[in-house]
Amino acid sequence: MQVLAKRADNLKYLVICLALLVIADGILTQYLTTQGLGIEANPFLNTVVGESKFMLIKISGALLVSLLLWDMYRLKPKVAIISSTVAVVAYTVIVYWNISIFFITQI
């Protein structure tokens, strides 16, 4: 029982971290694209970047994915934790990439 509680705590931290990373990616992407320093790689979001609904879509997407991962945990805890970990690693790379673009273009 204690192992399940620890897994739930791990998932909680992963989901929160993922949501914050998605929002950070949105903020950085919004800034970089509006300043002409970068582009949005997602073709679905490319048309709305720079508009106010871009951040609304990013935040809504982050919350939706968080809820889906939490729901997945009830049925397949290991799959939910692995999926969350992979997503956190991927978004960490994306956010670091955006930060590096920001610093490179400011020098």
C-alpha positions as CSV (number, residue, x, y, z in Angstrom):
1,M,0.0,0.0,0.0
2,Q,2.8,2.4,0.8
3,V,4.4,1.7,-2.6
4,L,1.2,2.8,-4.3
5,A,1.1,6.0,-2.3
6,K,4.7,6.7,-3.2
7,R,3.9,6.1,-6.9
8,A,0.9,8.5,-6.6
9,D,3.1,11.1,-5.1
10,N,5.6,10.6,-7.9
11,L,2.9,11.0,-10.5
12,K,1.6,14.1,-8.8
13,Y,5.0,15.7,-9.0
14,L,5.5,14.6,-12.6
15,V,2.1,15.9,-13.7
16,I,2.7,19.3,-12.0
17,C,6.2,19.5,-13.5
18,L,4.8,18.7,-16.9
19,A,2.1,21.3,-16.7
20,L,4.6,23.9,-15.7
21,L,7.0,23.0,-18.5
22,V,4.2,23.2,-21.1
23,I,3.3,26.6,-19.8
24,A,6.9,27.7,-19.8
25,D,7.3,26.5,-23.3
26,G,4.3,28.5,-24.3
27,I,5.6,31.7,-22.7
28,L,9.1,31.3,-24.3
29,T,7.6,30.4,-27.7
30,Q,5.2,33.4,-27.6
31,Y,8.1,35.7,-26.8
32,L,10.5,34.2,-29.3
33,T,8.1,34.2,-32.2
34,T,6.7,37.6,-31.6
35,Q,10.2,39.0,-31.5
36,G,11.1,37.2,-34.8
37,L,13.7,35.0,-33.0
38,G,12.1,31.6,-33.5
39,I,9.2,29.7,-34.9
40,E,6.5,27.4,-33.5
41,A,7.3,23.9,-34.7
42,N,3.8,22.6,-34.0
43,P,1.8,23.1,-37.3
44,F,-1.5,23.2,-35.4
45,L,-0.4,26.0,-33.1
46,N,1.7,27.8,-35.7
47,T,-1.4,29.7,-36.9
48,V,-2.3,31.1,-33.5
49,V,1.1,31.9,-32.0
50,G,1.2,35.5,-31.2
51,E,-2.5,35.7,-30.4
52,S,-4.0,35.7,-27.0
53,K,-5.7,32.3,-27.5
54,F,-2.2,30.7,-28.0
55,M,-1.6,30.7,-24.2
56,L,-5.1,29.6,-23.5
57,I,-4.6,26.6,-25.8
58,K,-1.3,25.8,-24.2
59,I,-2.7,26.0,-20.6
60,S,-5.8,24.1,-21.6
61,G,-3.7,21.4,-23.2
62,A,-1.4,21.1,-20.2
63,L,-4.4,20.7,-17.9
64,L,-6.1,18.2,-20.2
65,V,-2.9,16.1,-20.5
66,S,-2.5,16.2,-16.7
67,L,-6.0,15.0,-16.1
68,L,-5.6,12.2,-18.7
69,L,-2.4,11.0,-17.1
70,W,-4.0,11.1,-13.7
71,D,-6.9,9.1,-15.0
72,M,-4.6,6.6,-16.7
73,Y,-2.8,6.1,-13.4
74,R,-6.0,4.4,-12.0
75,L,-5.9,1.7,-14.8
76,K,-2.2,1.4,-15.6
77,P,0.0,3.1,-12.9
78,K,3.3,2.1,-14.5
79,V,2.3,3.2,-17.9
80,A,1.2,6.6,-16.5
81,I,4.4,7.1,-14.7
82,I,6.6,6.1,-17.6
83,S,4.5,8.3,-20.0
84,S,4.7,11.2,-17.6
85,T,8.5,10.8,-17.2
86,V,9.0,10.7,-21.0
87,A,6.9,13.8,-21.4
88,V,8.7,15.7,-18.7
89,V,12.1,14.8,-20.2
90,A,10.9,15.8,-23.7
91,Y,9.5,19.2,-22.5
92,T,12.6,19.8,-20.4
93,V,14.6,19.5,-23.6
94,I,12.2,21.8,-25.5
95,V,12.3,24.4,-22.7
96,Y,16.1,24.3,-22.5
97,W,16.2,24.6,-26.3
98,N,14.0,27.7,-26.2
99,I,16.1,29.2,-23.4
100,S,19.3,28.7,-25.3
101,I,17.7,30.4,-28.4
102,F,16.7,33.3,-26.1
103,F,20.3,33.7,-24.7
104,I,22.0,33.1,-28.1
105,T,19.9,35.8,-29.7
106,Q,20.5,38.3,-26.9
107,I,24.3,38.2,-27.1
